[in-house]
Amino acid sequence: MPKQLDFTNKTLVQYADGPVILESTVHGLSASDLDLSLTSDSWSIRQIVHHLADGDEIWKMCIKAALGNEQGLFSLLWYWEKPQVDWSQSWHYAGRDIDSSLELLRANRNQIVELINQTPGAWEKSIRLQRPEGQEERITVGHVLEMQVRHVAEHILDIQKICQAHMIV
């Protein structure tokens, strides 16, 4: 039991720290730096930041649904019906300032951490998730948190690669 608790706490700390690490990664970048990407057909730093905030907000609702109604069904079919690049265009990732997305990511993570700390057994709570092909699977709050920790970490590496490729220190 203690090992599970230590792992859970470590993941929760990583989850809570994600916005701070992202903010420090993009701190000091100019508006033109934010528009840099690795290739002409890959996302810019600006688009990555918006993608992280929006994705985190979407999965925040899965966590809240699992904490509030384990018998419920969570579906992202509305989102999965379109490629992510289409969402980035619909939600104007390329032309928006990143400040509101950074604030949203920070606020959402703070709220979820507080909620998890107040909910007994939160890590193991789960909800049915409807997959794009129609099948359902049970997904735990802990799994969603781990997934979101990895998601932010992977995109922070992408941002660092962009900065390195363009010799931005």
PyMOL commands that set and color helices and strands:
alter all, ss='L'
color gray80, all
select helices_A, chain A and resi 2-26+31-34+45-68+77-80+84-90+93-95+99-118+122-124+141-165
alter helices_A, ss='H'
color red, helices_A
select strands_A, chain A and resi 73-75+126-130+136-140
alter strands_A, ss='S'
color yellow, strands_A
deselect
rebuild
show_as cartoon
